[in-house]
Amino acid sequence: MVVGSLQLTIRLHGCNSLKEKRSPRQRISQRIRNRFKVAVSEVDTQDVWTLLTLGVATVGPDRAPVERVLRDVADFVEELGEGELIEEILEFERY
């Protein structure tokens, strides 16, 4: 079994408060969950208005399908146009 994690850092434009950050965070997270059936959570930069750092995790039998799903998630987030994807970090652990 392989567990894959993806950390995405997204620069949000036009957010001037944490309250304004909530809407794009929820919208992006829900769209990822609905499309890819993966776990999503805000994992860092919670107090920074213009940055959103999401952690995405999935499990599979081998690395190849897990990596494919996570790369598709990163591509999807970039295509959403909600902000600028400035960093992505992929990690895998075999159990």
Backbone hydrogen bonds in HBPLUS format (Angstrom, degrees):
<---DONOR---> <-ACCEPTOR-->    atom                        ^
c    i                          cat <-CA-CA->   ^        H-A-AA   ^      H-
h    n   atom  resd res      DA  || num        DHA   H-A  angle D-A-AA Bond
n    s   type  num  typ     dist DA aas  dist angle  dist       angle   num
A0095-TYR N   A0001-MET O   2.78 MM  94  5.32 169.3  1.79 162.5 165.5     1
A0002-VAL N   A0060-GLY O   2.81 MM  58  5.41 171.7  1.81 165.1 166.1     2
A0060-GLY N   A0002-VAL O   2.96 MM  58  5.41 152.7  2.04 150.8 159.4     3
A0003-VAL N   A0093-GLU O   2.85 MM  90  5.25 167.7  1.87 156.7 159.2     4
A0093-GLU N   A0003-VAL O   2.89 MM  90  5.25 147.6  1.99 147.2 157.2     5
A0004-GLY N   A0058-THR O   2.89 MM  54  5.48 170.3  1.90 162.9 166.2     6
A0058-THR N   A0004-GLY O   3.04 MM  54  5.48 153.9  2.11 151.2 157.1     7
A0005-SER N   A0091-GLU O   2.83 MM  86  5.24 162.8  1.85 152.2 155.9     8
A0091-GLU N   A0005-SER O   2.90 MM  86  5.24 150.6  1.99 153.6 156.1     9
A0006-LEU N   A0056-VAL O   2.79 MM  50  5.02 150.4  1.87 149.0 156.0    10
A0056-VAL N   A0006-LEU O   2.79 MM  50  5.02 152.4  1.86 147.9 156.5    11
A0007-GLN N   A0089-ILE O   2.83 MM  82  5.02 156.7  1.89 140.7 148.7    12
A0089-ILE N   A0007-GLN O   2.89 MM  82  5.02 148.6  1.98 138.1 148.2    13
A0008-LEU N   A0054-LEU O   2.86 MM  46  5.20 164.2  1.89 155.3 160.3    14
A0054-LEU N   A0008-LEU O   2.84 MM  46  5.20 149.2  1.93 151.0 157.6    15
A0009-THR N   A0087-GLU O   2.89 MM  78  5.04 162.5  1.92 147.4 148.1    16
A0086-ILE N   A0009-THR O   2.86 MM  77  5.72 155.0  1.92 155.6 163.8    17
A0010-ILE N   A0052-LEU O   2.77 MM  42  5.08 164.4  1.80 149.4 154.9    18
A0052-LEU N   A0010-ILE O   2.84 MM  42  5.08 154.2  1.91 149.3 157.4    19
A0011-ARG N   A0084-GLU O   2.77 MM  73  4.99 167.7  1.79 146.4 146.6    20
A0084-GLU N   A0011-ARG O   2.90 MM  73  4.99 153.5  1.97 143.4 144.6    21
A0012-LEU N   A0050-THR O   2.68 MM  38  4.86 157.2  1.73 139.5 145.8    22
A0021-LYS N   A0017-SER O   3.16 MM   4  6.46 135.8  2.37 137.8 149.9    23
A0022-ARG N   A0018-LEU O   3.26 MM   4  6.48 133.8  2.49 141.3 151.1    24
A0025-ARG N   A0021-LYS O   3.15 MM   4  6.24 160.2  2.19 155.4 161.5    25
A0026-GLN N   A0022-ARG O   2.94 MM   4  6.12 165.7  1.96 156.3 159.5    26
A0027-ARG N   A0023-SER O   2.95 MM   4  6.07 163.7  1.98 153.5 158.7    27
A0028-ILE N   A0024-PRO O   2.89 MM   4  5.90 170.7  1.89 150.1 152.7    28
A0029-SER N   A0025-ARG O   3.00 MM   4  6.03 167.5  2.02 148.7 152.7    29
A0030-GLN N   A0026-GLN O   2.93 MM   4  5.94 164.9  1.95 147.4 152.0    30
A0031-ARG N   A0027-ARG O   3.07 MM   4  6.17 159.3  2.11 145.4 151.3    31
A0032-ILE N   A0028-ILE O   3.02 MM   4  6.24 156.5  2.08 152.9 159.1    32
A0033-ARG N   A0029-SER O   2.98 MM   4  6.24 168.1  1.99 153.1 156.2    33
A0034-ASN N   A0030-GLN O   2.89 MM   4  6.03 168.1  1.90 153.5 156.8    34
A0035-ARG N   A0031-ARG O   3.09 MM   4  6.09 156.1  2.15 141.4 147.5    35
A0036-PHE N   A0032-ILE O   2.93 MM   4  5.87 169.0  1.94 159.0 162.1    36
A0037-LYS N   A0033-ARG O   2.93 MM   4  4.91 144.9  2.05 133.0 138.0    37
A0039-ALA N   A0057-ALA O   3.08 MM  18  5.19 163.2  2.11 156.6 155.6    38
A0057-ALA N   A0039-ALA O   2.97 MM  18  5.19 152.8  2.05 139.2 146.2    39
A0041-SER N   A0055-GLY O   2.98 MM  14  5.32 147.0  2.09 147.2 155.7    40
A0055-GLY N   A0041-SER O   2.72 MM  14  5.32 166.5  1.73 165.0 169.5    41
A0043-VAL N   A0053-THR O   2.90 MM  10  5.88 152.9  1.98 143.5 152.5    42
A0048-VAL N   A0045-THR O   3.22 MM   3  5.26 167.0  2.24 107.5 111.1    43
A0067-GLU N   A0063-ARG O   2.81 MM   4  5.92 166.4  1.82 165.7 169.6    44
A0068-ARG N   A0064-ALA O   3.00 MM   4  6.13 156.7  2.05 148.4 155.0    45
A0069-VAL N   A0065-PRO O   3.11 MM   4  6.28 160.8  2.15 144.6 148.3    46
A0070-LEU N   A0066-VAL O   3.09 MM   4  6.35 166.5  2.11 152.1 155.6    47
A0071-ARG N   A0067-GLU O   2.91 MM   4  6.07 157.8  1.96 151.6 157.6    48
A0072-ASP N   A0068-ARG O   2.93 MM   4  6.09 150.8  2.02 143.8 152.4    49
A0073-VAL N   A0069-VAL O   2.92 MM   4  6.23 145.8  2.04 145.7 155.3    50
A0074-ALA N   A0070-LEU O   3.10 MM   4  6.41 159.4  2.14 146.2 150.3    51
A0075-ASP N   A0071-ARG O   2.99 MM   4  6.26 161.3  2.03 148.7 153.7    52
A0076-PHE N   A0072-ASP O   2.87 MM   4  6.01 155.2  1.93 145.4 152.6    53
A0077-VAL N   A0073-VAL O   2.93 MM   4  6.19 160.7  1.96 156.0 160.1    54
A0078-GLU N   A0074-ALA O   3.09 MM   4  6.30 157.0  2.14 146.0 152.2    55
A0079-GLU N   A0075-ASP O   3.00 MM   4  6.25 149.0  2.09 145.0 153.6    56
A0080-LEU N   A0076-PHE O   2.99 MM   4  6.23 131.3  2.24 144.0 157.0    57
